[in-house]
Amino acid sequence: MQQTKNKWLIVLAAIGIHISIGSVYAWSVLTRPIMQAMGFILQQVTWTFSLAILFLGLSAGFLGTYVERYGPRRSGLTAAAFFGVGMLGTAYALSRHSLPLLYLSYGVIGGIGLGVGYITPVSTLVKWFPQNRGLATGLAIMGFGFASLIAGPVMQLLIAKYGLIENFIILGCAYVVVMTASALYLEPPKMPELTSKGNFKVQLPEQQGQFSVQEAMRTWQFYALWWVFFTNITCGIGLLAVASPMAQEVIKMSPMEAASMVGVIGLLNGGGRIVWSTISDYLGRRNTYIAFFAIEIVAFYLLAGVTDSLFFQLLIFIIITCYGGGFSCMPAYLSDLYGTKQLSAIHGRILTAWGLAGIVGPLLLSQIYERTHSYSVTLYFFSACFVVSLAVAVVLKFKADVRKA
């Protein structure tokens, strides 16, 4: 039986969904306009973003089974509906100057669209690229990381030309069109491609042990992976939250220079996802995560005491590539251990770590900074967290055989 669809167009469809929902990373562009138009304070507006990330994690965790049961097409359309309603609801909330409606629309409804949309293409792509799982998932998740580079300038342009409320209406409609078209093209392959590398046959996901989400959650490896994912995001998102003010305070960057640095961070966040996930196909997922944490231990430790502008930026850029790479390598790591039968559901459970880290990371950093008036203590603390994660990653490397309970 021949494949009826082009696998690279499947990749493009996956990117279409992720580049739409990834616009959430451009929320900081909307913060000041919303504060000025609505009279809200910074903390109130920031909580909208935190809620969206929280519900991304929660919906991915609890709706992963829905994605597996009904397939990528229906779940993609569900994601488009929730995210579109969230964007249009945000426009209505702002027109009514209602903070609760803003939280409900963008944070809760939009957040559910984020979660379902994030996990929708993953299992499908792994099945289309059985021998290059890292590359496949990295391509889609790269779109999520790069989205802010497109969405940020577009939002600024729309707000300047049409207004804040109109920005959400226009983008909401555009995202629904892109996500709907992408979802309608998504489907799993009808049969695996039998490929080989040299003289060695590649084991297809369908040929390896297949775990249900309940079986996966009965293994200790699942919780070890949840922990390393949680620490990588907590420390990375904490750094992202203060990169600009820290650069201005520690190495005396101007606001414009700091803004330029944040733009490069967005580029490397997306680029790191595809580069590291591709490397993981050759280095192996276990070794790749060991590399992440070894690099981040040193980088965070050095960052705490650096005063040179070039070295400061270099360390941040290295950390951000590892942060992005942690996202893109995880689905492939999970498929290595548990197969693809319920990969979306298993990946969804792991993504609850993202929802929690989106709250813990910025909160932890702000609390430590308020008590010490220094970023160094937090950076040393993050470095220590990665020492623990490195130990867990090493144990996973040598104790990675997964058996069904």
LINSUL-V640640 format. One record per helix or strand. SS is the DSSP state (A for helix, B for strand). FROM is the first residue (numbers start at 1). TO is the last residue. If there is no record, write none. Layout:
SS:FROM:TO
SS:FROM:TO
//
This chain:
A:7:38
A:42:95
A:99:120
A:122:128
A:133:161
A:164:185
B:196:197
B:200:201
A:205:207
A:213:216
A:220:250
A:255:283
A:285:303
A:309:338
A:343:350
A:352:372
A:376:398
//
